[in-house]
Structures are given as structure tokens and as C-alpha cells.
Amino acid sequence: MGKKVKKETETLSKDVFDPVRIESKKAATAVLMLSSPEEEVLAKACDAIHKYAEKGDENRGSLLGLGAVEALSHLISHEDKLVRRNAFMALGVMAANSDVKRLLKKLDAIPFIIKKLSPEEDVVVHEFATLCLASLSVDFSCKVQISEQGGLAPLLQLLSSPDPDVKKNSLETIYNLVQDLPSRAALRNLHGLPLLLELLRSEFPVIQQLALRTMVTVTMDRGTQVIFREEQGFDRLMEVLCNGEFSDLHVEALQVVSNCLEDVDSLQVIRETGGLQKLLQFVSSPTLPDIQMQAVKAICRVAQNSENYRLLHEQDIEKSLVELLSVESDSLRTSTCQAIAAVGVNLASKDAFRHLDGIRVIVQLLDSQGGEVRLAAAQALTCLTQGSQLNAYAVYEAEGDEGLVHQLQDLFPGAAAHAAAVLTNMAEQEVLRSSILSHGAMAALLEPLQSADVHTLVRATQVLSVLACDAEGRADLRNAGGLVPLVKLLRTNHKDVRLSACWAVSVCANDEPTAVEMCKLGALDALQEINDSTNRRNTFSETALQRLLNSNLSLKYSQTNMLASNDITADGFYDPGQARPGQRVLTLEDLSKQPAHQRRPVIVVNAKPPETRGKSKGRKEDEGKPQVEVTLATDPWVLPYDAAFHALVTEATKTIHPLLEEREQYSALARLVSEAMGGPVAEDSQHNFLWELHIGELRHELRSNVVPIGRIRKGTHCHRALLYKVLADRIGVSCSLVRGQYNRAWNEVLVRAGLPQFQMYQPITYLVDLIHQPGRLLRAKTPQAIRYQTI
């Protein structure tokens, strides 16, 4: 039996493998060990890889190349707790490497990581699983996947973990997730805000700060702001703000307060809890600029409530804000100017800032190096000068108009728009407007008028409208070339820009030179297109078109075939004939340069004698000197003088103007016109009145298609009606001019009729006969009048 026992022992020892102790100095060996079937080997290999990966990103990269990530991504789901824990430790550290993150995303490891966040899992697994998710959640696609896989709920549960590292890693991941709106809503629905508030009492500053940063993001949503108030969030924040030891948390805490103050009820809460006084204390007391900046931002929100504004004003908030402008911090100055803009909408604050000399300080900020400061300074001045002429004048006294004109060309987004807004407020005063123009405002507007930003375009056209309200401004605009971009804006597809451009054109069209120039640039065509459109037509476009035509009566008559009694013609008026649709009417100068042709002649009016130029007498010392041939520049085109028309004006002034009765004036002027243009013509012999031959001879004689009206000795309806109108305008006789078809034109006059004894009169419209029985008045719409108007 003994031998038998001994033989069984020998047989057993042959089946057992004696343990082998392995000491490896290569990471590759440890990675190979990750394929071992033995839990102990796997655990030790994972631990070795974890320690190696902790030494630096270069080591993590080399482990990636050896295939460690693929193996570890499988081991995090291993049955053995120790293997699973050590695998998570290794993978959590390696996930900090960008290439590792990309591979984990490709391997779809996120769902497996989230599963290990369950409460029954080891705390160490929680720590490194959340560390892994914190690294992955920086990537947008990973962030979306974590949310879609329901990762937010277990992460919120882990905020109650006893392990501070688990809390920290979970908070980092949550912070990354809530940068997207869906995750913010999910956090609110999962009641995550109370958990974040509880972490403000953590003994670890990093956790407190992460909790605050997360709250800064989630409280941007109105729904979360309400929950924050209901959960007594302000009480928790006041604990932080009133504790000087937590000064490193004050910036984020004030950001949360600022966000939540968008909620109207929260404004009441912060006033009741003494938060308003604390905010004012941060603003007025010397502290870190970042803390003051956030306090000032909160003040902006508080000031939007009238009751809160009253309390701020009573605490001299204006003085505190002006003092903050002297702090050497661009971010603080920017926030302060924004707060001044918010507070400055109130009349009391407008006056307070002026009395504190705050306007001069803000004007100085227009020269700052920082674009955001310049923008905010102009924004503050916009609010302070809105509806306050005294503040506008204060900006002028501080020489702010020059800086604002320069800022019109500022490339920083929005700076030019706010500068234009301030100048618009200032230009309402004539003295300030002249000063603004003297600094080259119209030339400076060229760039913003061509901006791609809609807000800038609207503001630029608005200030242009104010600056161009007088002849000086319009001349500057023409000389600077500003009409070109302005007219182009009429064709924009943006409604607000088109409205502002139409109004600017209507203002600029108040004088003839500007109106003529805009018509050359296509303003008339653009306005007609706008007014022909049901959707694009507006009151401003209609006004602009009417003013454009009123400033160029020649164009108006050509386009509308009518001049009203209040359309008073002057020297330089011409009749180019009825304009065809889409046809641009040429200027008189351009028409005069065309050779004579067989089409309808252009009739021009001018009674102004040419200016006589004095001839210089030769000096004796020049006698005997050799003559040098000098080439002179071509003289500019001048309007031809019409001596015959001048004589008709003189005669009408002497013989017709003294007449007292309206009818007598109308009839006498008609006879004068008829005599000047060939006398009466019987209805049945009009074909014998060879006016066309006479006009053709005139064009041949003048070698031009432009014919002075006084030279016409045989004129038909259109010529006589035109002469009647221009003579009537010279002597103060009221009449209109209407063009019909086939060379028909007539004049309409108003004759008072009624009962003089009761001083009751009613004007009646008559047509003036200039052809058949010159001086006869034909009541409008009667058969005789209709026959006179038609062939």
C-alpha cells in the first residue's frame, strides 16, 4: 500500500506546473500578458501598464502602438473584480492621449464604460471610469454618445460618492456635457441642480469651482433659473460671496447670480436677501478686476427692473461705475461701459453721468487699443445721448465727435455701428452736425455703407440721413462718392437696410444736383422696382421716389407726364419726351452732345443771360515778345441762353402780372403764348399748320436735337402748353401741365366760383385753349375739353 501511495504522489506532481516568476523590463511584454487566461497575470499586467502610462503622454502613445488599448477595452468587462479595476486604472490614465481617445471612440467603448458606473461597482472603478469619460467628453461626438447612452444620470448619482476624485471626474464630465442644450434640459429633468448646490459646501476647492462653472452654464436656461430660485440657490451663493476665504470662487458665483437675474422673480429674491447690497459692495470696493467685472455684469441685469434701478440710483451707482473706468483692465472697462449703457437709459442717470464728468472719461476710451473697449464705450455714449441734447453737447465738448468719425472706419465688429448711432444722436443739433462734417464724416461713411453686417448698414444709412439734411452735408456726400454705395443699398434683399436706404435717398433728394446724380446711378429705376412690388413697397420708398422726381422736374415730367401747380420750373428745365419703361432719361448735357436726328426734339428752357468775362488788356512790357502757342482746356458745357424766351418773360411780367382777375391772367397769357408760336389754328385746318417742318429746320440750323423754347415760332399743343407752364411759373400764375397722347398736352387752371357775398368759393378746373381760340377756358371733362385733349 505504501508503494501505491508513493506512485500516486509522483503521478500528481507531473500534472502540476510549477509557478514561474517573471520580471520584464519591456512594456511590450506587459501588453502580451494582457492576453493571458490567468486573472493574476492580467491584474499584474494592467497594474504595470497603469504605472507606466502615468509617467507621461509619450508612454501612452507607445502603449497604443503596442495594442494595449484594444486589450484593455475588453478587460474592463472582465469577470474578475481586480482585473476589471486595474484595467480601468490603466485605460483611465491612457484616455488622456488624443490618439487613444480616437481609438476608444472607434472601438465603441463608451457604452461599456457607462455600465460600470452602477452603485455596486468598486469605487476605484468609478474613479477611473469617470476619468476616462472626462477625457472623452471633450470630443463632440463622444459627448453626444455619452448623452444618448444615458450617461448623465449615473454621473449625477456619483456626485454623492464619498470619494472626492469620483466627484471631481464626474463633475468634469457633466460640465462638458452641459455645453449642449439637450444635456442642460436633461440635467434639469434629472434634478441635478440641487446636487450641484450641495457641492458648494465641499471641503475641496476644485470641486466647488467645478460645481460653480457647471451652474454658470446650466443657469443660462430660463427653466433652470426658476429651479435655482426655488431651491434657495441664492442663499448658497451668498454663503460663498460673503466668505472672504472663498474669493477664488467669487467670479463664478457672480456669473451664476448674473444669469439668474434674468428671471424677474429672482430680482425680488436678491433684493430681499441683501444680495443687491453685496453686489454694490463688490462694485465700489477695491478687489480683483475679474470679480468687479462679474459684479458689474450682474448690476446690468438688476438695473433692467425699475424698482431695482431706483435703489441703485439712491446708492450712487453712477459714481461707482465712473470710478471703475479708471481701473487698468480692458475687460472691466468693457463691462462697466455696458453697465453704463444699461443704467443710462434712465433720464436721472443721464444727468448724473454728465455731472460726474463720466462722458469725458468714456470719450477717452474711444482711443483704446482694445476693440471691445471701443465698442462698449460707443455703446454707452449711444444710450447717454439718446434723447439728451445736453449729453450730446458734452460729447462734442470732449471732442468726441472726431473720435467717433474715426471709429466709423473701425474694423472691430459692431464698433462702426455704435459710433454711427452716437453721431446720429449728436447730429440733431446744427452746430454739432457742422463739426461732425468738418471731420470728414461723409468720407468715413463709405466703408460702413459697404459693410456685410446688416446692423452696421442700418446705422450708417441713419446717420447719413441726419448729416445730409442740409446742402452742406449733401455736397460733402457727393464729393466723397457716398451716393454710389447708398444707391446700391436700394437693391438689397434685407428689409431694414432697404427701408433705411430709401429714407436716406429721400433726404438726399432735397436738392437738384444730388437728385440728378442719384438718377444717373440708377436710384430712380431701383425705387420704381421697389414701388412696383407689393411686398417691397413701403412709405419711405414712395416718399423717396416722389422727392427724387420733385427735385428733378424734367425727369418728373418725362416719367409721370404731369407737373402740378406747385412744381415750379426754373432755368435748365427741359422736356425730353415721354420716357419708355426701363429707359433712363439722359441729362441735358448728354443730350446736347448727341448729333441731330429724326426723333422727337428736346425742348429746353433758359432765360438766364450768360456771364460776361472781362478781357485782359495787354501790357506794354509784353509787346514785342515772341508769342507762345498755349493749348487751353476745353470749356465746360454751359446751358445755351434763350434771348427770345427772356423777352417773353419780360413781356409777360409787364402785361400779364399786373392783371387782377384770375381769368384775365389765364386768358391773356394764353394769347401771348399763341402769338409767340404761330397764332390761332382752326380745327379743320390743323393739317396745314406745318410745325414739324419748322422744328426740323431749327434742328438743322442749330445742328442739335436740343431746341430752345423761345426759338420755336410754330408750335403745336405740346410746345404751347410747355411755354404756358414755364411763363406762368415765372410770373406767379398757378397752372399745371399734363401730357396726353400723340403730341397732345394741355394746361389746367383753377377758377374760383361761388357766392362772394357769403365768401363761399369752390375751385373748378378748366383747360386753357392755346390753339383754336386762344384765351378760351374749357371746363374740364366737358365735350369741348375732351375734344381739345384728343385727336
QUIBEL-V947579 format. One record per pair of residues at least 24 apart in sequence whose C-alpha atoms are under 10 Angstrom apart, sorted by the first residue. I is the first residue (numbers start at 0). GAP is how many residues later the second one is. Records with the same first field share a line. If there is no record, write none. Layout:
I->GAP  GAP
This chain:
23->24
26->25  26  32  35  36  39  41
27->34  35  37  38  39  40
28->37
29->33  36  38
30->32  33  35  36  37  38  40  41
31->34  35  36  39
32->38
33->33  34  36  37  38  40  41  53
34->36  37  40
37->45
38->39  40  41  42  43  44  45
39->40  42  43
40->42
41->30  33  38  40  41  42  44  45
42->32  37  38  39  40  41  42  43  44
43->38  39  42  43
44->38  41  42  45
45->25  26  29  36  37  38  39  40  41  42  43  44  45
46->35  36  38  39  40  41  42  43
47->38  42
48->37  38  40  41  42  44  45
49->36  37  38  39  40  41  42  43  44
50->38  39  42
51->38  41  42
52->36  37  38  39  40  41  42  43  44
53->35  36  38  39  40
54->38
55->37  38  40  41
56->36  37  38  39  40  41
57->39
58->35  38
59->30  31  33  34  35  36  37  38  39  40
60->33  36  37  38  39
62->31  37
63->30  33  35  36  39
64->34  35
67->26  32
68->25  26  31  32  34  35  38
69->30  33  34  37  39
72->31  34  35  36  37  39  40
73->33  35  38
75->33  36  37  40  49  53
76->35  36  38  39
80->40  41  44
81->40  43
83->32  38  40  41
84->36  37  38  39  40  41  42  43  44
85->38  39  42
86->38  41  42
87->25  28  36  37  38  39  40  41  42  43  44
88->35  36  37  38  39  40  42  43
89->38  42
90->37  38  40  41
91->33  35  36  37  38  39  40  41  42  43  44
92->35  36  38  39  42
93->37  38  41
94->33  36  37  38  39  40  41
95->35  36  37  38  39  40
96->38  39
97->37  38  41
99->36
100->31  32  34  35  36  37  38  41
101->34  37  40
103->28  32  38
104->31  34  36  37  40
107->34  37
109->26  32  33  35  36  39  41
110->34  35  37  38  39  40
111->37
112->33  38
113->32  35  36  37  38  40  41
114->34  35  36  39
115->38
116->34  36  37  38  40  41
117->36  37  39  40
118->35  38  39  42
122->35  38  39  40  42  43
123->39  41  42
124->41
125->29  32  35  37  39  40  41  43  44
126->31  34  36  37  38  39  40  41  42  43
127->37  38  41
128->37  40  41
129->25  28  35  36  37  38  39  40  41  42  43
130->34  35  37  38  39  41  42
131->37  38  41
132->36  37  39  40  41  43
133->34  35  36  37  38  39  40  41  42  43
134->34  37  38  41
135->37  40
136->35  36  37  38  39  40
137->34  35  37  38  39
138->37  38
139->36  37  39  40
141->35
142->30  31  33  34  35  36  37  40
143->33  36  38  39
145->27  31
146->27  30  31  35  36  39
147->35
149->36
150->26
151->25  26  31  34  35  38  40
152->33  34  37  38  39
154->37
155->31  34  35  36  37  39  40
156->33  35  38
157->37
158->33  36  37  39  40  48
159->35  36  38  39
163->38  39  40  42  43
164->42
166->32  40  43  44
167->36  38  39  40  42  43
168->38  41
169->40
170->25  28  36  37  38  39  40  42  43
171->35  38  39  41  42
172->41
173->36  37  40
174->35  36  37  38  39  40  41  42  43
175->38  41
176->37
177->36  37  39  40
178->35  38  39
179->37  38
180->36  37  39  40
182->35
183->30  31  33  34  35  36  37  39  40
184->33  36  38  39
186->31  37
187->30  31  33  35  36  39  40
188->35
190->33  36
192->25  26  31  34  35  38  40
193->33  34  37  38  39
195->37
196->31  34  35  36  37  39  40
197->35  38
199->36  37  39  40  49
200->35  38  39
204->41  43  44
205->43
207->32  38  41  44
208->39  40  41  42  43  44
209->39  42
210->41  42
211->25  37  38  39  40  41  42  43  44
212->36  38  39  40  42  43
213->38  42
214->37  38  40  41  42  44
215->36  37  38  39  40  41  42  43  44
216->38  39  42
217->38  41
218->36  37  38  39  40  41  42  43
219->35  36  38  39  40  42
220->38  39  41  42
221->37  38  39  40  41
222->40
223->36  39
224->31  32  34  35  36  37  38  40  41
225->34  36  37  38  39  40
226->33
227->28  29  32  38
228->31  32  34  36  37  38  40  41
229->36
231->37
232->24  27
233->26  32  35  36  39  41
234->34  35  38  40
236->38
237->32  35  36  37  40
240->34  37  38  41
241->33  36
246->40  41  44
247->40  43
248->42
249->32  38  40  41  42  44  45
250->37  38  39  40  41  42  43  44
251->38  39  42
252->38  41  42
253->25  28  37  38  39  40  41  42  43  44
254->36  38  39  40  42  43
255->38  42
256->37  38  40  41  42  44
257->36  37  38  39  40  41  42  43  44
258->38  39  42
259->38  41
260->37  38  39  40  41  43
261->36  39  40  42
262->38
263->37  38  40  41
265->36
266->34  35  36  37  38  40  41
267->34  37  39  40
269->32
270->31  37  40
275->26  32  35  36
276->34  35  38
279->32  35  36  37  40
280->39
282->34  37  38  40  41  53
283->32  33  35  36  37  39  40
284->35  39
285->38  41
287->44
288->35  38  39  40  41  42  43  44
289->39  41  42
290->41
291->32  39  40  43  44
292->31  36  38  39  40  41  42  43  46
293->37  38  41  42
294->37  40  41
295->25  28  36  37  38  39  40  41  42  43  44
296->35  38  39  41  42  45
297->37  41
298->36  37  39  40  41  43  44
299->35  36  38  39  40  41  42  43
300->38  41  42
301->37  40  41
302->36  37  39  40  41  42  43
303->38  39  41
305->40
308->33  34  37  40
309->36  38
311->31
312->30  33  35  36  39
315->33  36
316->26  32  35
317->25  26  30  31  32  33  34  35  36  38  40
318->33  34  36  37  38  39
320->32  37
321->31  34  35  36  37  39  40
322->33  35  38
324->33  36  37  40
325->35
328->44
329->35  38  39  40  41  42  43  44
330->39  41  42
331->41
332->29  32  39  40  41  43  44
333->31  36  37  38  39  40  41  42  43  45  46
334->37  38  41  42
335->37  40  41  44
336->25  28  36  37  38  39  40  41  42  43  44
337->35  37  38  39  40  41  42  45
338->37  41
339->36  37  39  40  41  43  44
340->35  36  37  38  39  40  41  42  43
341->37  38  41  42
342->37  40  41
343->36  37  38  39  40  41  42
344->35  37  38  39  40  41  42
345->37  38
346->37  39  40  41
348->35
349->31  33  34  35  36  37  38  40  41
350->33  37  39  40
352->31  38
353->30  36  37  38  40  41
354->36
356->37  41
357->36
358->25  26  32  33  35  36  38  39  41
359->34  35  36  37  38  39  40
360->37
361->33  36  38
362->31  32  33  35  36  37  38  40  41
363->34  35  36  39
364->35  38
365->34  37  38  40  41  49  53
366->36  37  39  40
369->42
370->39  40  41  42  43  44
371->40  41  42  43
372->42
373->30  33  36  38  40  41  42  44  45
374->32  35  37  38  39  40  41  42  43  44
375->38  39  42
376->38  41  42
377->25  26  29  36  37  38  39  40  41  42  43  44  45
378->35  36  38  39  40  42  43
379->38  42
380->37  38  40  41  42  44
381->36  37  38  39  40  41  42  43  44
382->35  38  39  42
383->38  41
384->36  37  38  39  40  41
385->35  36  38  39  40
386->38  39
387->37  38
388->36  37  38  39  40
389->36
390->34  35
391->30  31  32  33  34  35  36  37  40
392->33  34  36  38  39
393->32
394->27  28  31  37
395->27  30  35  36  37  39  40
396->35
398->36
399->36
400->25  26  31  32  34  35  36  37  38  40
401->33  34  35  36  37  38  39
402->33  36
403->32  35  37
404->31  32  34  35  36  37  38  39  40
405->33  34  35  38  39
406->37  38
407->33  34  35  36  37  38  39  40  41  48  52
408->34  35  36  37  38  39
409->34  37  38
410->36  37
412->40  43
413->39  41  42
414->41
415->28  29  31  32  35  39  40  41  43  44
416->31  36  37  38  39  40  41  42  43  46
417->37  38  41  42
418->37  40  41  44
419->25  28  36  37  38  39  40  41  42  43  44
420->35  37  38  39  41  42
421->37  41
422->36  37  39  40  41  43  44
423->35  36  37  38  39  40  41  42  43
424->38  41
425->37  40  41
426->36  37  38  39  40  41  42
427->35  38  39  41
428->37
429->37  39  40
432->33  34  35  36  37  40
433->33  36  38  39
435->31  37
436->30  31  35  36  39  40
437->35  38
439->36  37  40
440->26  32  35  36  39
441->25  26  31  32  33  34  35  36  37  38  39  40
442->33  34  35  36  37  38  39
443->36  38
444->32  35  36  37  40
445->31  34  35  36  37  38  39  40
446->35  38
447->37
448->33  34  35  36  37  39  40  52
449->34  35  36  38  39
450->34
453->40  41  42  43
454->41  42
455->41
456->29  32  39  40  41  43  44
457->38  39  40  41  42  43
458->38  41
459->26  37  40  41  44
460->25  28  36  37  38  39  40  41  42  43  44
461->35  37  38  39  41  42
462->37  41
463->36  37  39  40  41  43  44
464->35  36  37  38  39  40  41  42  43
465->38  41  42
466->37  40  41
467->36  37  39  40  41  42
468->35  37  38  39  40  41
469->37  38  40  41
470->37  39  40  43
472->35
473->33  34  35  36  37  39  40
474->33  36  38  39
476->31  37
477->30  35  36  39  40
482->25  31  32  34  35  38  40
483->33  34  36  37  38  39
484->36
485->32  35  37
486->31  32  34  35  36  37  39  40
487->33  34  35  38
488->34  37
489->32  33  34  35  36  37  39  40  51
490->32  35  36  38  39
492->43
493->42
494->40  41  43
497->32  38  39  40  42  43
498->37  38  39  40  41  42
499->40  41
500->39  40  43
501->24  25  28  36  37  38  39  40  41  42  43
502->36  37  38  39  40  41
503->36  40
504->35  36  38  39  40  42  43
505->34  35  36  37  38  39  40  41  42
506->36  37  40  41
507->36  39  40  43
508->35  36  37  38  39  40  41  42  43
509->34  37  38  39  40  41  42
510->36  37  39  40  41
511->36  37  38  39  40  41
512->38  39
513->34  37  38
514->32  33  34  35  36  37
515->32  33  35  36  39  70  71
516->70
517->30
518->29  30  33  36  65  66  67  68
519->64  65  66  67
521->62
522->25
523->24  25  31  35  60  61
524->56  57  58  59
527->54
528->53
553->31  33  34  50
554->24  29  30  31  32
556->180  181  182
557->27  181
558->24  25  26
559->178  179
560->176  177  178  179  184
561->174  175  176  177  178  183  184  185
562->162  172  173  174  175  176  184
563->161  170  171  172  173  174  183  184
564->160  163  164  168  169  170  171  172  182  183  184  185
565->163  168  169  170
566->158  162  167  168  169  170
567->157  158  160  161  162  164  166  167  168
568->36  156  157  158  159  160  161
569->35  36  37  38  156  157  159  160
570->33  34  35  36  37  68  70  155
571->32  33  34  35  36  67  68  69
572->30  31  32  33  153
573->28  29  30  31  32  132  133  134  135  148
574->26  27  28  29  30  131  134  143  144  147
575->24  25  26  27  28  130
576->24  25  26  141  162  166
577->161  162  163
587->51  118
588->48  49  50  117
589->47
590->113  114  115
591->45  47  48  111  112  113  114  115
592->44  111  112  113
593->109  110  111  112
594->104  108  109  110  111
595->100  103  104  106  107  108  109  110
596->99  102  103  106  107  108
597->98  101  107
598->106
599->92  95  96  105  106  143
600->94  95  97  98  103  104  105  106
601->97  102  103  104  105  106  107
602->102  103  104  105  106  107  108  109  116  119  120
603->35  36  37  38  102  103  104  105  106  118
604->34  35  36  37  40  41  102  103  104  105  117  118  121
605->33  34  35  36  37  38  39  40  102  103  104  120
606->33  34  35  36  37  38  39  40  41  42  43  101  103
607->31  32  33  34  35  37  38
608->30  31  32  33  34  37
609->28  29  30  31  32
639->66  67  68
640->67  69
641->65  66  67  68  69
642->65  67  68
643->32  64  65  66  67  68
644->31  63  64  65  66  67  78  81  82
645->64  81
646->63
647->24  25  28  62  75  79
648->61  77  78  79  80  81  82
649->77  80  81
651->75  76  78  79
652->74  75  77  78  79
653->77
655->72  75  77
656->71  73  74  75  76
657->73
660->90
661->71  72  87  88  89  90
662->86  87  88  89  112  113  114
663->111
664->63  68  69  110
665->58  62  67  68  69  83  84  85  101  102  103  109  110  111
666->101  102  103  106  107  108  109  110
667->106  107  108
668->54  55  56  58  59  64  99  101  105  106
669->50  51  53  54  58  77  98  99  100  101  103  104  105  106  107
670->53  98  99  100  102  103  104  105
671->51  52  55  98  102  103
672->42  46  47  48  49  50  51  54  97  98  101  102
673->39  40  41  42  46  47  49  50  95  96  97  98  99  100  101
674->38  39  95  96  99
675->34  35  36  37  38  39  44  47
676->32  33  34  35  36  37  38  39  42  43  46  93  94
677->34  35  36  37  38  42  93
678->34  35  36  91  92  93  94  95
679->89  90  91  92  93  94
680->35  89  90  91  92  93
681->89  90  91
682->88  89  90  105
683->88
685->30  85  86
688->25  26  27
689->24  25  26
690->24  25  28
691->24
714->56
715->27  28  29  54  55
716->25  26  27  28  29  30  52  53  54  71  72
717->24  25  26  27  28  29
718->24  25  26  27
719->25  26  27  49  50  51
720->24  25  26  27  47  48  49  50
721->24  25
723->44  46
734->31  32  33
735->31
737->51
738->50
739->49  50
740->48  49  50
741->47  48  49
742->46  47  48
743->44  45  46  47
744->43  44  45
745->24  39  42  43
747->29  30  31  32
748->28  29  30  31
749->29
750->26  28
